Amino acid sequence: MTNIRIAPSILAADLSRLGDEVRDVLDGGADYIHVDVMDGYFVPNLSFGIPIVTSLRKAFPEAFLDVHLMIKQPGRFVKAFVEEGASLITIHAEADDPAYIGLALNEIRAHGVRTCVSLRPKTSISALERWLDDLDMVLIMTVEPGFGGQSFMLDQLGKIQELRAAIEARGLNCDIEVDGGITAKTAPLAIEAGANVLVSGSAVFGRKDRRTAIEELRCR
């Protein structure tokens, strides 16, 4: 698959010098900057919030900010993330009643921001049925969301393949993003299964040469 996009997750960055870290990966060829927002409720961890998105947008006005909301009832916060500069907002299918997920997606879309729904490893792609035709992207979690540094779950490859087949059968222009355990070894597996956007934390920020790390994930 061509046009593989790489989204380094700032969860693995050196937060004491976040601006320099983000500049380094952007200069190294990163397509997106992935911002993991965790509430300590939907997932058992706390991370970034709205001020981080505000600061990143101010410092990097042209960057594509890929904001991943791992929070309960995400509709409460989508307007704030839109207004502060998110380029794309991901909400989890499991984070609220489907009707409220649909309303949140409509609000994101109404502001001209791209939409994405994420599935935890145990959630079937059938959960996407009511939204798939209108999504810009689907995020398949290849670890349990909440913490970085976990190992890629190989049993999710079949889900990626199933989703790619469904997208192609419907003639949709919908990206498939994968998040969790993406390294130079697992990236080719995800790409072969049908993913075209790869989130990676330590495999990028854990390397001194970010450009080489990013190109390795593209399988070049």
C-alpha positions as CSV (number, residue, x, y, z in Angstrom):
1,M,0.0,0.0,0.0
2,T,1.3,3.4,-0.9
3,N,1.0,6.7,1.0
4,I,1.7,5.2,4.5
5,R,1.3,8.0,7.1
6,I,3.2,8.0,10.4
7,A,1.8,9.5,13.6
8,P,4.3,9.7,16.4
9,S,2.6,9.6,19.8
10,I,3.8,12.3,22.1
11,L,3.0,10.0,25.0
12,A,6.6,8.7,24.5
13,A,8.2,12.1,24.0
14,D,10.5,13.8,26.5
15,L,7.8,16.2,27.9
16,S,10.4,18.5,29.4
17,R,11.3,19.6,25.9
18,L,8.0,18.8,24.1
19,G,8.3,21.5,21.5
20,D,11.8,20.4,20.4
21,E,10.6,16.8,20.3
22,V,7.6,17.6,18.1
23,R,9.8,19.8,15.8
24,D,12.3,17.0,15.5
25,V,9.7,14.4,14.3
26,L,8.0,16.8,12.0
27,D,11.4,17.6,10.4
28,G,12.0,13.9,10.3
29,G,9.0,13.4,8.1
30,A,6.1,12.7,10.5
31,D,2.7,13.2,8.9
32,Y,0.6,13.6,12.0
33,I,1.3,14.3,15.7
34,H,-0.8,11.9,17.8
35,V,-2.1,13.3,21.1
36,D,-3.4,10.7,23.6
37,V,-6.1,12.2,25.9
38,M,-6.9,9.9,28.8
39,D,-9.3,10.5,31.7
40,G,-8.4,7.9,34.2
41,Y,-11.9,6.5,33.9
42,F,-12.4,5.1,30.4
43,V,-8.8,3.9,30.6
44,P,-6.8,3.5,33.8
45,N,-4.4,6.3,33.2
46,L,-4.3,10.1,33.0
47,S,-2.5,12.0,30.3
48,F,-2.9,15.2,28.2
49,G,-5.8,17.6,28.0
50,I,-7.0,20.6,26.1
51,P,-4.0,22.9,27.0
52,I,-1.6,20.6,25.2
53,V,-3.6,20.8,22.0
54,T,-3.8,24.6,22.4
55,S,0.0,24.8,22.9
56,L,0.8,22.5,20.0
57,R,-1.4,24.4,17.6
58,K,0.2,27.7,18.7
59,A,3.7,26.4,18.2
60,F,3.0,24.4,15.1
61,P,0.2,26.1,13.1
62,E,0.6,23.8,10.1
63,A,0.9,20.5,12.0
64,F,-1.8,17.8,11.6
65,L,-3.0,17.2,15.2
66,D,-4.4,13.7,15.5
67,V,-6.3,13.9,18.8
68,H,-7.3,10.5,20.3
69,L,-9.9,10.9,23.1
70,M,-9.8,7.9,25.4
71,I,-12.4,9.4,27.7
72,K,-16.0,8.7,28.8
73,Q,-18.8,10.7,27.2
74,P,-16.4,12.4,24.7
75,G,-19.2,14.6,23.4
76,R,-18.7,16.8,26.4
77,F,-15.3,17.9,25.1
78,V,-15.3,17.7,21.3
79,K,-16.2,21.4,20.9
80,A,-13.3,22.5,23.0
81,F,-10.8,20.3,21.2
82,V,-12.1,21.5,17.9
83,E,-11.8,25.1,18.9
84,E,-8.3,24.7,20.2
85,G,-7.0,23.2,16.9
86,A,-7.5,19.5,16.5
87,S,-7.2,18.4,12.9
88,L,-8.9,15.0,13.5
89,I,-10.7,13.7,16.6
90,T,-11.0,10.1,17.5
91,I,-13.7,8.9,19.9
92,H,-14.2,5.3,21.1
93,A,-17.2,3.3,20.1
94,E,-17.4,2.0,23.6
95,A,-17.2,5.4,25.4
96,D,-20.9,6.3,25.3
97,D,-24.3,5.2,24.1
98,P,-24.2,5.0,20.2
99,A,-26.7,7.8,19.8
100,Y,-24.4,10.2,21.7
101,I,-21.4,9.0,19.8
102,G,-23.3,9.9,16.6
103,L,-24.1,13.3,17.9
104,A,-20.4,13.9,18.9
105,L,-19.3,12.9,15.4
106,N,-21.8,15.2,13.8
107,E,-20.5,18.1,15.9
108,I,-16.9,17.4,14.9
109,R,-17.9,17.2,11.3
110,A,-19.9,20.4,11.4
111,H,-16.7,22.3,12.4
112,G,-14.8,20.9,9.4
113,V,-12.7,18.6,11.5
114,R,-12.0,15.0,10.4
115,T,-13.8,12.2,12.3
116,C,-12.5,8.8,13.5
117,V,-14.0,6.1,15.6
118,S,-11.7,3.7,17.6
119,L,-12.3,0.1,18.6
120,R,-10.7,-1.6,21.5
121,P,-9.3,-5.1,20.8
122,K,-12.4,-7.0,22.0
123,T,-14.8,-4.8,20.0
124,S,-16.0,-6.2,16.6
125,I,-16.1,-4.0,13.5
126,S,-19.9,-4.5,13.5
127,A,-19.9,-1.7,16.1
128,L,-19.0,0.7,13.3
129,E,-22.0,-0.1,11.1
130,R,-24.0,3.0,11.7
131,W,-21.1,5.4,11.2
132,L,-18.7,3.8,8.8
133,D,-20.0,5.4,5.6
134,D,-19.3,8.9,7.0
135,L,-16.0,8.4,8.8
136,D,-12.7,9.7,7.6
137,M,-10.7,7.1,9.6
138,V,-11.1,4.1,11.9
139,L,-8.6,3.4,14.6
140,I,-7.9,-0.2,15.5
141,M,-6.3,-0.6,18.8
142,T,-3.6,-3.3,18.7
143,V,-3.1,-3.1,22.5
144,E,-5.5,-2.4,25.3
145,P,-5.7,1.5,25.5
146,G,-4.2,3.3,28.4
147,F,-0.5,2.8,28.5
148,G,2.4,2.9,26.1
149,G,5.1,0.3,25.6
150,Q,2.7,-2.7,25.2
151,S,3.2,-5.5,22.7
152,F,1.3,-5.6,19.4
153,M,-1.7,-8.0,19.5
154,L,-1.3,-10.2,16.5
155,D,-4.9,-11.3,16.7
156,Q,-6.0,-7.8,15.6
157,L,-4.6,-8.4,12.1
158,G,-7.7,-10.2,11.1
159,K,-9.9,-7.3,12.2
160,I,-7.8,-4.9,10.1
161,Q,-8.2,-7.2,7.1
162,E,-11.9,-7.4,7.7
163,L,-12.3,-3.7,8.0
164,R,-10.2,-3.0,4.8
165,A,-12.4,-5.4,2.9
166,A,-15.6,-3.7,4.2
167,I,-14.2,-0.2,3.2
168,E,-13.3,-1.4,-0.3
169,A,-16.6,-3.2,-0.8
170,R,-18.4,0.0,0.0
171,G,-16.1,2.2,-2.1
172,L,-15.3,4.4,0.8
173,N,-12.4,6.8,1.2
174,C,-11.6,5.9,4.8
175,D,-8.2,5.5,6.4
176,I,-7.3,2.7,8.8
177,E,-5.1,3.7,11.7
178,V,-3.4,1.3,14.1
179,D,-2.2,2.1,17.5
180,G,-0.2,-0.1,19.9
181,G,3.1,-1.9,19.7
182,I,4.0,-0.5,16.3
183,T,7.7,-1.0,15.5
184,A,9.8,-1.7,12.4
185,K,8.9,-5.4,12.9
186,T,5.1,-5.0,13.3
187,A,4.5,-2.1,10.9
188,P,4.8,-4.4,7.8
189,L,2.2,-6.7,9.3
190,A,-0.3,-3.9,9.9
191,I,0.3,-2.4,6.4
192,E,-0.1,-5.8,4.8
193,A,-3.4,-6.3,6.6
194,G,-4.7,-3.0,5.3
195,A,-3.6,-0.2,7.6
196,N,-2.3,3.1,6.1
197,V,-1.8,5.3,9.2
198,L,0.6,4.0,11.9
199,V,0.8,5.4,15.5
200,S,4.1,4.8,17.2
201,G,5.6,6.2,20.4
202,S,8.8,4.7,21.6
203,A,9.8,3.3,18.2
204,V,10.1,6.9,17.1
205,F,10.8,9.0,20.2
206,G,13.0,6.3,21.6
207,R,15.5,6.8,18.7
208,K,18.0,9.5,18.2
209,D,17.6,9.5,14.4
210,R,13.9,10.2,14.1
211,R,13.9,10.4,10.3
212,T,15.4,6.9,10.0
213,A,12.9,5.6,12.5
214,I,10.0,7.0,10.6
215,E,11.2,5.7,7.3
216,E,11.6,2.2,8.8
217,L,8.0,2.3,9.8
218,R,7.0,3.2,6.3
219,C,8.8,0.0,5.3
220,R,11.3,1.8,3.1
